[in-house]
Amino acid sequence: MKLTVNGEAHEVAATTLAELLAALDYEGDWLATAVNSDLVHVADRAQFQLSDGDRIEILSPMQGG
């Protein structure tokens, strides 16, 4: 499946958002995720089905000040 993750093209076998995060080595419930500009809550990631051409944004909080 062809997806755009954080602006970069990826070819992956993952079919759910949770599988995609694992395949790309993203870990932690503190990540923010959106698919096609719609927020996907952590509780919904395992069931959230991806489609060819989806645009995924994965954000992690930064420390500093």
N, C-alpha and C positions, 0 to 999 in steps of 0.2 A: 504494500500500500504506500502511496506517495503522500507525504504530509509535509507541512511547513511548520517547523518548531523554532520559535524565537527568531523568525525571519530566515531560517536556513532550511533548505530542502533535505528531506530524509526519506529513505526507502526502508520500511520496517514491516515486520510480520505481525506486530501487535494489533489486536482488534479492539481493546479497551484502553481507556486512559491510564488505568493502573498498570497494565502491561507495558504501555509505552514508557511510563516513568521508570519502571524497573529496567527496561531495555536500554534506556539512556542513562542509567545509574543516578537517577534522582531519587533521593530518599528523604523521608520526613513528612509528618503531617502538617508542618508549618509552611509548606509550599503553597502558593496561590496558583491556581490553574484556570485557564479560560480556553474554550474551544469556539472558534468563529466569533470571538468577542463576548461570549456568554460565560459567566463564572460557573465553574463546576466545583461544588463543595467536596471536601475530602471523603465524606460518607458515600458520595455518588460515583466516585472514580472507578470502582471495580465493575460497576454495571454500565458505565457510560460507553456506548459503542461509537467507535471512530469510523469515519467514512473517507474514502479516497479524496484527496484534495483539501481536507480540513486544515485549518490554521490554528495551531496550538501555541499558547503563551504560557511559560512556566516562570514564575517569579519567586525569588527567595528574599527574605528581609536582610538588610545590611546593617551592620553595627557601625557606629562612629558618631562623630558629632562635630 
